[in-house]
């Protein structure tokens, strides 16, 4: 009877493995999107440039002091001194017309340009940075940055983060419920086997052990299937659809996501299976029909 019952239970286990794998796959894809959203935020914020324009007639030593001061600040990345001629070359290189036919001098000022650390790309930090530079260095005539971009980027990032976190929390709850129900359906076909073993004198630990071990194995298989599907999607996206995503890839966070999926698959499958076995052990035989 035990062998025949186990044979009848195999299709249920197969479907439960696929069901759990599908739920973990969807959860993993959302986690990957959440990771990329965070990396994309850092990427855009890391490309915000600040220009500290220098007054005409400033001494080279003063300009070097300004550059060294900014270079030493924690908010500055890739600090560069741009001379008047370099500024002119950049201006023409961006597709603008040369003004030599109209003007006989270079109207563009020299500047110290630097990119911001992503943690400082917000209106409050930039206000303090601008005030600090202008108060310390008289040679700085103006400090400019893309104000509209910084303001809108900060607001957009907050909205996206709230939406993704809300969806992730909701999907986690749904995933736990779906996996629990899937395991319950798989265990339903084993209810008579569980009760029969109890009736012939088997202890609760002896009865639950093989089911718990099977649950751990099934949870591991489900999570590995889900991870394989996620890695396949990432490969297709980075290879064929959006090659730019390779720049945003964070292998450490991706590895952490995979570990979390394995832990979630094994943990929920084990707890649901053990709870189902305990439930059938407590039920009367007549209630199993």
Buried (B, 14 or more C-beta within 10 A) or exposed (E): EEEEBBEEBEEBBEEBBBBBBBBBBBBBBBBBBBBBBBBBBBBBBBEBBBBBBBBEEBEEEBBEBBBEBBBEBEBBBEBBBBBBEBBBEEBEEEEEEEBEEEEEEBEBBBBBBBBBBBEBBBEEBBEEBBEBBBEEBEBBBEBEBEEEBBEEBBEEBEEBBEEBEEEBEEBBEEBBEBBBEBBBBBBEBBBBBBBBBBEEEBEEEEBBEEBBEBBBBBBBBBBBBBBEBBBEBBEEBBEEEEEEBEEBBBEEBBEEBBEBBBEBBBBBBBBBBBEBBBEBBEEEEEEEE
